[in-house]
Amino acid sequence: MVNEDSAPARVTGARRSVELDSSEALRLLGTVSLGRIVFTRQALPTVRPVNHVLVDGDIVIRTHEGAALTSRTRQADGTGVVVAYEADVIDPDTHLGWSVVVTGFAHLVTDPRELARYESLLRPWLDRTMEHAVRIHPDLVTGIAVVGDED
């Protein structure tokens, strides 16, 4: 039985998607701390929720020694590993909001000073030791905003 007082808000008008330019998409990405990283594991796409920070236009996440992404970035040659990173804010009731996808190369951070900086900027959301950081340089940034017709 649904309680009418707790019924979700509805958008009465039509919805439409609006493309975001890359600078606006990165700005929105910087306003949230949680996203999803997509990478290849055993020739198949793998998706993991992670928290991030935007540093000088790059996305930085923390990871641990046993993580598949740590292993993949460590094995990569100097070019890094191709990944996608997605973050969004979508209202569950109205379905309005935005979504940003970044595609680029991920590199394991090896410089101790750089790693220390990221450790101070980004606290892991999981209760475990995260001794590594991965930095993703965006080569392709796309985004959409889903808005109501009145917007």
C-alpha positions in Angstrom: 0.0 0.0 0.0 1.4 3.4 -1.0 0.9 6.3 1.4 -0.1 9.4 -0.7 1.8 11.7 1.6 5.0 10.0 0.8 4.4 9.7 -3.0 7.3 10.8 -5.0 7.2 14.2 -6.8 6.4 14.0 -10.4 7.5 16.1 -13.3 4.4 17.1 -15.1 6.1 18.4 -18.3 8.3 16.7 -20.7 12.0 16.0 -19.9 14.8 16.7 -22.3 18.5 16.1 -22.3 20.9 19.0 -22.8 24.5 18.4 -23.7 27.1 19.9 -21.4 30.3 21.4 -22.6 33.5 19.7 -21.2 34.3 22.6 -18.8 30.8 22.6 -17.3 30.9 18.7 -17.1 34.2 18.8 -15.2 32.9 21.6 -12.9 29.9 19.4 -12.0 32.1 16.3 -11.5 34.1 18.4 -9.0 30.9 19.1 -7.0 30.4 15.4 -6.0 32.7 12.9 -4.4 31.4 9.6 -5.5 31.5 8.0 -9.0 32.1 4.8 -10.8 35.3 3.7 -12.6 35.1 1.4 -15.6 38.1 -0.7 -16.6 38.9 -4.0 -18.3 39.5 -7.0 -16.2 40.1 -10.4 -17.9 38.9 -8.8 -21.2 35.6 -7.8 -19.7 34.3 -4.4 -18.5 34.4 -4.0 -14.7 32.7 -1.2 -12.8 33.6 -0.2 -9.2 32.1 2.6 -7.1 34.8 4.9 -5.7 35.2 8.3 -4.2 37.3 10.9 -6.0 38.8 14.4 -5.9 39.4 16.6 -8.9 43.0 17.9 -8.9 44.2 20.2 -11.7 41.6 18.9 -14.0 42.5 15.2 -13.4 40.4 12.7 -11.4 42.2 11.1 -8.5 41.0 8.0 -6.6 42.6 5.9 -3.9 43.0 2.2 -4.1 44.6 -0.7 -2.3 47.3 -3.3 -3.0 44.9 -6.1 -3.8 42.6 -4.1 -6.1 42.3 -5.1 -9.7 42.7 -1.5 -10.8 46.0 -1.3 -8.9 47.3 -4.4 -10.6 46.1 -3.2 -14.1 47.7 0.2 -13.8 51.0 -1.3 -12.4 51.2 -3.6 -15.4 50.6 -0.9 -17.9 53.3 0.4 -20.1 54.1 4.2 -19.9 50.8 5.1 -21.6 48.6 4.0 -18.7 45.3 2.0 -18.8 42.2 3.3 -20.7 39.3 3.8 -18.2 36.0 5.6 -18.1 34.8 7.5 -15.0 31.2 8.3 -14.5 29.5 10.5 -11.8 26.0 11.8 -11.7 23.3 13.5 -9.6 19.9 12.3 -10.6 16.8 12.9 -8.5 15.2 9.5 -7.9 11.7 11.0 -7.9 11.8 13.5 -10.8 14.6 11.9 -12.8 16.1 15.3 -13.3 19.8 16.0 -12.9 23.1 15.4 -14.7 25.5 12.7 -15.7 29.2 13.1 -16.7 31.5 10.5 -18.3 35.2 11.0 -18.6 37.4 8.7 -20.7 41.2 8.8 -20.4 44.3 7.1 -19.3 44.8 6.0 -15.7 48.3 5.9 -14.1 49.3 4.6 -10.7 50.8 7.5 -8.7 54.4 6.6 -7.8 55.8 9.9 -6.6 55.8 9.9 -2.8 55.1 13.6 -2.5 52.2 13.4 -4.9 50.8 10.4 -3.1 51.0 12.2 0.2 49.1 15.1 -1.3 46.3 12.9 -2.5 46.2 11.1 0.9 45.6 14.4 2.5 42.9 15.5 0.0 41.0 12.2 -0.3 39.8 10.1 2.6 38.7 6.6 1.5 35.0 5.9 2.0 35.7 2.3 2.8 37.2 1.3 6.2 40.4 -0.1 4.9 44.0 0.9 4.1 44.3 2.6 0.7 48.0 2.9 0.1 47.8 3.7 -3.6 46.4 6.4 -5.8 45.4 6.4 -9.4 45.3 9.6 -11.5 43.0 9.8 -14.5 43.8 12.4 -17.2 40.5 13.2 -19.1 40.9 12.9 -22.8 37.2 12.9 -23.6 34.6 14.6 -21.3 31.0 14.3 -22.1 27.9 15.2 -20.1 24.2 15.7 -20.2 21.7 17.4 -18.0 18.2 16.1 -17.9 15.8 19.1 -17.4 12.1 19.7 -17.4 10.6 21.8 -20.2 10.1 24.7 -17.8 13.9 25.0 -17.2 
